[in-house]
């Protein structure tokens, strides 16, 4: 994905974007009567009886402002609840929720439509025929409000709840899997070193990589006639000392600047191109559920099942070949890192719970069944989880059950 595509995607997710579009549409609809009123005959306008539009607009103006305030308060409460009770890293997914944004945009736009209509009516801008178009627009807006309000009532009943947030994180992580350029690497890091004569590229900014413009890097690689190898993927924390890319051909200042510009650096991580971030956030939700203050192993098991589905999607992922990315060597995600992102916090915080240990062993067994290449990495993670649990379990019977669950998968 090119950088400007990424910027447009981020822009359309802003909460104000949909609200601004609907407000512009509402103002245009309110003013349509003044511009198109001459196309309607006076007799037809008299039969419609559009004089009642004044009262309808007054009702809309007084009620929609209250509904907008209520909706915004409910959204802010959901954000605050997710921050304190789930994890702050998942709040961005709630902010990007399209149903909530559409509801807020519809209610705010309806209020603005009513206000503009009342102002235009008070100035006599419409006339008798223009009122017909305003009346029709009002009926259309009311229909939008009813449909949106019904959807919002159903949506707000689960918006920001733990189960809803887990589903959102899982869905975001699986979508990020589709952006992976290649399958994961098994057996740990390959240990390939950067050649001594390589031209190393560092970034001046400090932050997290959220996007890499691969087509731009491919164009630079074609220009210099050499391959560009990435050393940092989305989600990696970079600073002036962190290597982000290297090549074997000398680069001028312009080419170095273009390579740096291909990396978008932000203060925090983003879900879109970083499957590991989704696993990290799932693990955070599970760790909070396993804390003594919460003590909710059911939620931790739900997190474990969601993370298993994400890892299964990674194992089944088949990257597509793209000619415009030729000349760019993108490293694969290390599967052991993915396993540690999810399982290490859960096996650490749930070590004293046999139900967590058994479910974790079964989860790793399922991954081995999906791809035999992952067997060694999964066994190492399973042995680590078993060792943590055996040191914390007080019941010998629980320890035997967990040992049996681990032995079955071997």
PyMOL commands that set and color helices and strands:
alter all, ss='L'
color gray80, all
select helices_A, chain A and resi 3-13+15-39+42-48+50-85+88-95+98-122+127-156+162-177+214-224+253-261+275-290+297-316+323-325+335-349+354-370+372-390+396-409
alter helices_A, ss='H'
color red, helices_A
select strands_A, chain A and resi 199-202+207-212+228-230+237-238+243-247+263-266+328-329
alter strands_A, ss='S'
color yellow, strands_A
deselect
rebuild
show_as cartoon
